Amino acid sequence: MHWSSLAVGALLACLAFDTAHAAAPAPQTDDVAERAEPDKWNLGKHRLAIEGYDPVTYFPEGGGDPKKGDAKITERHRGVVYRFRDEAHRELFRATPERYEPAYGGWCAWAMSSDDRVEVDPESFLIQDGELLLFYDGFFADTRKKWRKGDVDALKRSADANWKAYYPHAYRDLSRWNAADGLALGGHDPVAYFGTAPKVVAGKAPIAHTYRDITYRFADDASRKRFLQDPNRYEPRAGGWDPVALSAGERAAGTPRVFRVHDDHLWIFASEANAARFDEDPAAVAAAAKKAFRER
């Protein structure tokens, strides 16, 4: 187990921390920077993430049991190298890397809640609000156990705030999103677009969740719960911009009432005409729109 220069102090803070205590939540701000800053992340040699563990294996679709990846099957994302057990897992990661990246740059979530950076045991983890949280588990403490005994929502808010203060470019630039005042889809329920009978349903302000500083509203608690299991699945692609316009080098705000679900992803459009153009070759338009959104 390797240690950061702050690890000893952090662990002493962890030991002194009452399991029910969490630092007061700081104001949130949140898009994923195009490149990570390796000196801010918990990385190994050659910028290797999670000690070479396959990030997909932590999630239900990957088995929910962390396993080492193959050194020959890798992907570099935002300057960080990930390994995978097989090509199928690499393709899942390529499609939505933000789903599989570990929270807090791979540092211990418990320590981050008290504004410290401590290395982790890659097999000690939780999936909370659709994000991969890693923990230290060793001689000094089992921090996952401490986390689970505390107020997990308050701890996560505190860890989020501390990570953003330490690494302000880690999350999204809201100016790149079609989300007035940080509210996505004009307040419509993102989960309602999916399933056997997709439809546009207004969300309710009291039933909301802020994911990386984008706020989503839901028609009921069941929809909110489904969203929390996999937030990335339900977020509109390309920041909520019209993919046809993006693929043509322009930016037009999508309207929540004109939509398509393609390859289990939500796309919204500025007009019915653009939605019809998308239908002609959705895979090509989607790929071009994703590329344009990343490069803007």
C-alpha positions as CSV (number, residue, x, y, z in Angstrom):
1,M,0.0,0.0,0.0
2,H,1.5,3.4,-1.0
3,W,0.7,6.6,0.8
4,S,0.3,10.2,-0.2
5,S,2.2,12.8,1.8
6,L,-1.1,13.7,3.6
7,A,-2.1,10.1,4.4
8,V,-0.9,9.9,8.0
9,G,-2.6,13.1,9.0
10,A,-5.7,12.1,7.1
11,L,-6.0,8.7,8.8
12,L,-5.6,10.3,12.2
13,A,-8.4,12.6,11.3
14,C,-10.4,9.6,10.2
15,L,-9.9,7.8,13.5
16,A,-10.9,10.9,15.4
17,F,-14.0,11.4,13.2
18,D,-17.3,10.4,14.8
19,T,-19.1,8.0,12.5
20,A,-22.2,10.2,12.5
21,H,-20.2,13.4,11.8
22,A,-19.8,15.1,8.4
23,A,-18.3,18.4,7.5
24,A,-20.9,21.1,6.7
25,P,-21.7,20.9,3.0
26,A,-20.0,23.7,0.9
27,P,-21.7,25.4,-2.0
28,Q,-21.6,23.1,-5.1
29,T,-20.4,24.1,-8.5
30,D,-19.9,21.3,-11.4
31,D,-18.4,19.4,-16.1
32,V,-15.8,17.1,-16.6
33,A,-12.6,18.7,-17.7
34,E,-11.2,17.4,-20.9
35,R,-8.0,16.2,-19.2
36,A,-7.3,15.1,-15.7
37,E,-4.4,16.7,-13.8
38,P,-2.3,13.6,-12.9
39,D,-0.8,15.3,-9.8
40,K,-4.3,15.7,-8.4
41,W,-5.4,12.1,-9.0
42,N,-4.5,8.9,-7.2
43,L,-2.7,7.3,-10.0
44,G,0.0,4.7,-10.3
45,K,3.0,4.4,-12.7
46,H,2.2,5.6,-16.2
47,R,-0.9,7.3,-14.9
48,L,-2.7,4.0,-14.3
49,A,-6.0,4.3,-12.5
50,I,-7.3,2.0,-9.7
51,E,-4.1,0.0,-9.6
52,G,-5.1,-1.6,-12.9
53,Y,-8.6,-2.8,-11.8
54,D,-11.2,-2.8,-14.5
55,P,-13.6,0.0,-13.6
56,V,-16.6,-1.7,-15.3
57,T,-16.3,-4.7,-13.0
58,Y,-17.5,-2.5,-10.0
59,F,-20.9,-2.0,-11.6
60,P,-23.8,-4.4,-12.0
61,E,-23.2,-4.8,-15.8
62,G,-19.6,-5.8,-15.1
63,G,-20.5,-8.3,-12.3
64,G,-20.3,-6.0,-9.3
65,D,-17.0,-7.7,-8.2
66,P,-13.8,-5.7,-8.9
67,K,-11.3,-7.6,-11.0
68,K,-7.9,-6.7,-12.5
69,G,-7.8,-5.6,-16.1
70,D,-5.6,-6.9,-18.8
71,A,-2.5,-4.8,-19.5
72,K,-3.1,-5.3,-23.2
73,I,-6.7,-4.0,-23.1
74,T,-6.5,-0.3,-22.1
75,E,-8.1,3.0,-22.8
76,R,-6.7,6.5,-22.1
77,H,-9.4,9.0,-21.0
78,R,-8.6,12.6,-20.1
79,G,-4.9,11.6,-19.6
80,V,-5.7,8.7,-17.3
81,V,-5.1,5.0,-18.3
82,Y,-7.7,2.3,-17.5
83,R,-7.4,-1.5,-18.0
84,F,-10.2,-3.9,-18.9
85,R,-10.8,-7.6,-18.6
86,D,-12.1,-7.8,-22.2
87,E,-13.1,-5.8,-25.2
88,A,-16.7,-5.7,-24.2
89,H,-15.9,-3.8,-21.0
90,R,-13.6,-1.4,-22.9
91,E,-16.5,-0.6,-25.3
92,L,-18.8,0.1,-22.4
93,F,-16.3,2.5,-20.9
94,R,-15.8,4.2,-24.3
95,A,-19.5,4.8,-24.6
96,T,-19.9,6.5,-21.2
97,P,-16.5,6.9,-19.5
98,E,-18.0,9.4,-16.9
99,R,-20.1,6.6,-15.5
100,Y,-17.1,4.4,-14.7
101,E,-14.5,6.9,-13.6
102,P,-13.9,6.6,-9.8
103,A,-15.1,9.6,-7.8
104,Y,-12.6,12.0,-6.2
105,G,-9.8,11.0,-8.6
106,G,-9.6,7.6,-7.0
107,W,-8.9,8.9,-3.5
108,C,-10.6,7.5,-0.4
109,A,-14.1,8.9,-0.2
110,W,-14.2,9.0,3.6
111,A,-10.9,10.9,3.8
112,M,-12.1,13.3,1.1
113,S,-15.2,14.1,3.3
114,S,-12.7,15.7,5.8
115,D,-10.6,17.3,3.0
116,D,-7.7,14.8,2.9
117,R,-6.2,12.5,0.2
118,V,-5.6,8.9,1.3
119,E,-4.9,5.9,-1.0
120,V,-7.3,3.1,-1.2
121,D,-7.8,-0.7,-1.2
122,P,-9.3,-1.1,-4.8
123,E,-11.5,-3.9,-3.5
124,S,-13.2,-1.7,-0.9
125,F,-15.9,0.2,-2.7
126,L,-19.5,1.4,-2.8
127,I,-21.7,2.5,-5.7
128,Q,-23.6,5.5,-4.4
129,D,-25.8,7.8,-6.6
130,G,-24.4,5.9,-9.6
131,E,-20.8,6.8,-8.7
132,L,-17.9,4.6,-7.8
133,L,-16.5,5.4,-4.3
134,L,-13.3,3.8,-3.2
135,F,-12.1,3.4,0.4
136,Y,-9.0,2.8,2.5
137,D,-9.1,-0.6,4.3
138,G,-6.0,-1.4,6.3
139,F,-4.2,-1.4,9.7
140,F,-5.5,2.1,10.7
141,A,-9.2,1.8,9.7
142,D,-11.9,0.4,7.5
143,T,-13.2,3.6,6.2
144,R,-16.0,2.1,4.2
145,K,-17.5,0.7,7.4
146,K,-17.2,4.2,8.9
147,W,-18.9,5.7,5.9
148,R,-21.8,3.3,6.0
149,K,-22.4,3.9,9.7
150,G,-22.6,7.7,9.1
151,D,-24.9,9.9,7.2
152,V,-23.9,8.8,3.7
153,D,-25.7,11.6,1.9
154,A,-24.0,14.3,4.1
155,L,-20.7,12.6,3.8
156,K,-20.9,12.5,0.0
157,R,-22.0,16.2,-0.1
158,S,-18.9,17.1,2.0
159,A,-16.6,14.9,-0.1
160,D,-18.0,16.4,-3.3
161,A,-17.5,20.0,-2.0
162,N,-13.9,19.2,-0.9
163,W,-12.9,17.6,-4.1
164,K,-14.3,20.5,-6.2
165,A,-12.4,23.0,-4.0
166,Y,-9.2,20.9,-4.3
167,Y,-9.7,20.3,-8.1
168,P,-12.1,22.9,-9.4
169,H,-11.8,21.7,-13.0
170,A,-12.9,18.1,-12.1
171,Y,-16.5,18.6,-12.9
172,R,-18.5,20.2,-15.6
173,D,-18.5,23.7,-17.0
174,L,-22.2,24.6,-16.8
175,S,-21.8,27.1,-19.6
176,R,-21.4,24.2,-22.0
177,W,-24.8,22.7,-21.0
178,N,-28.3,23.5,-22.2
179,A,-29.6,23.9,-18.7
180,A,-31.0,27.3,-17.6
181,D,-30.0,28.0,-14.0
182,G,-28.6,24.5,-13.8
183,L,-32.0,22.9,-14.4
184,A,-32.0,20.1,-17.0
185,L,-34.8,19.4,-19.5
186,G,-36.8,22.3,-18.4
187,G,-37.7,20.5,-15.2
188,H,-39.1,17.4,-17.0
189,D,-38.6,14.0,-15.5
190,P,-35.6,12.3,-17.4
191,V,-36.7,8.8,-16.4
192,A,-40.1,9.2,-18.1
193,Y,-38.4,9.3,-21.5
194,F,-37.4,5.6,-21.1
195,G,-39.3,2.4,-21.0
196,T,-42.0,0.8,-23.1
197,A,-44.1,4.0,-23.3
198,P,-41.7,7.0,-23.4
199,K,-43.4,10.3,-22.7
200,V,-42.8,13.9,-21.6
201,V,-43.7,14.3,-17.9
202,A,-43.2,17.4,-15.8
203,G,-41.1,16.9,-12.7
204,K,-41.9,18.3,-9.3
205,A,-39.6,20.8,-7.6
206,P,-39.7,19.0,-4.2
207,I,-38.7,15.7,-5.9
208,A,-35.3,16.6,-7.3
209,H,-31.7,15.6,-7.3
210,T,-28.6,17.6,-8.2
211,Y,-26.0,15.4,-10.1
212,R,-22.7,17.2,-10.7
213,D,-24.5,20.6,-10.4
214,I,-27.2,19.8,-12.9
215,T,-30.6,19.6,-11.2
216,Y,-33.2,17.0,-12.3
217,R,-36.8,16.9,-11.3
218,F,-38.9,13.8,-11.1
219,A,-42.6,13.0,-11.2
220,D,-42.4,10.7,-8.2
221,D,-39.9,9.1,-5.8
222,A,-39.8,5.9,-7.9
223,S,-38.4,7.8,-10.8
224,R,-35.9,9.6,-8.6
225,K,-34.7,6.2,-7.2
226,R,-34.2,4.8,-10.7
227,F,-32.2,7.9,-11.7
228,L,-29.9,7.5,-8.7
229,Q,-29.1,4.0,-9.7
230,D,-27.5,5.2,-13.0
231,P,-27.6,9.0,-13.5
232,N,-25.5,8.9,-16.6
233,R,-28.1,6.7,-18.4
234,Y,-30.8,9.3,-18.0
235,E,-28.9,12.5,-18.7
236,P,-29.5,14.0,-22.2
237,R,-26.6,13.4,-24.5
238,A,-24.4,16.2,-25.8
239,G,-25.3,18.5,-22.9
240,G,-28.9,18.7,-24.0
241,W,-28.1,20.4,-27.3
242,D,-29.6,19.4,-30.6
243,P,-27.3,16.7,-32.1
244,V,-28.1,17.5,-35.7
245,A,-27.1,21.1,-35.2
246,L,-23.9,20.1,-33.3
247,S,-22.9,17.7,-36.0
248,A,-23.2,20.6,-38.5
249,G,-20.9,22.8,-36.3
250,E,-23.7,24.8,-34.7
251,R,-25.3,24.9,-31.3
252,A,-29.1,24.9,-30.9
253,A,-31.0,24.3,-27.7
254,G,-33.0,21.1,-27.7
255,T,-36.6,21.3,-26.5
256,P,-37.7,18.6,-24.0
257,R,-40.8,17.9,-26.0
258,V,-38.9,16.8,-29.2
259,F,-36.8,13.7,-28.4
260,R,-35.5,10.3,-29.4
261,V,-34.1,7.5,-27.4
262,H,-31.3,5.8,-29.4
263,D,-29.1,3.1,-28.1
264,D,-30.6,3.7,-24.7
265,H,-29.5,7.3,-24.7
266,L,-31.7,10.4,-24.7
267,W,-31.4,13.0,-27.4
268,I,-33.5,16.2,-27.6
269,F,-34.0,18.4,-30.6
270,A,-34.6,22.0,-31.6
271,S,-37.3,20.9,-34.1
272,E,-39.3,18.0,-35.4
273,A,-37.4,18.5,-38.7
274,N,-34.1,17.9,-37.0
275,A,-35.4,14.8,-35.2
276,A,-36.5,13.4,-38.6
277,R,-33.0,14.1,-40.0
278,F,-31.6,12.2,-36.9
279,D,-33.8,9.2,-37.8
280,E,-32.2,8.9,-41.2
281,D,-28.8,7.9,-39.6
282,P,-28.9,8.1,-35.8
283,A,-25.6,6.3,-35.2
284,A,-23.6,8.7,-37.5
285,V,-25.3,11.8,-36.2
286,A,-24.9,10.7,-32.6
287,A,-21.2,10.0,-33.0
288,A,-20.6,13.4,-34.7
289,A,-22.6,15.2,-32.1
290,K,-20.6,13.6,-29.2
291,K,-17.4,14.5,-30.9
292,A,-18.5,18.1,-31.4
293,F,-19.6,18.4,-27.9
294,R,-16.3,17.1,-26.5
295,E,-14.4,19.5,-28.6
296,R,-16.4,22.7,-28.0
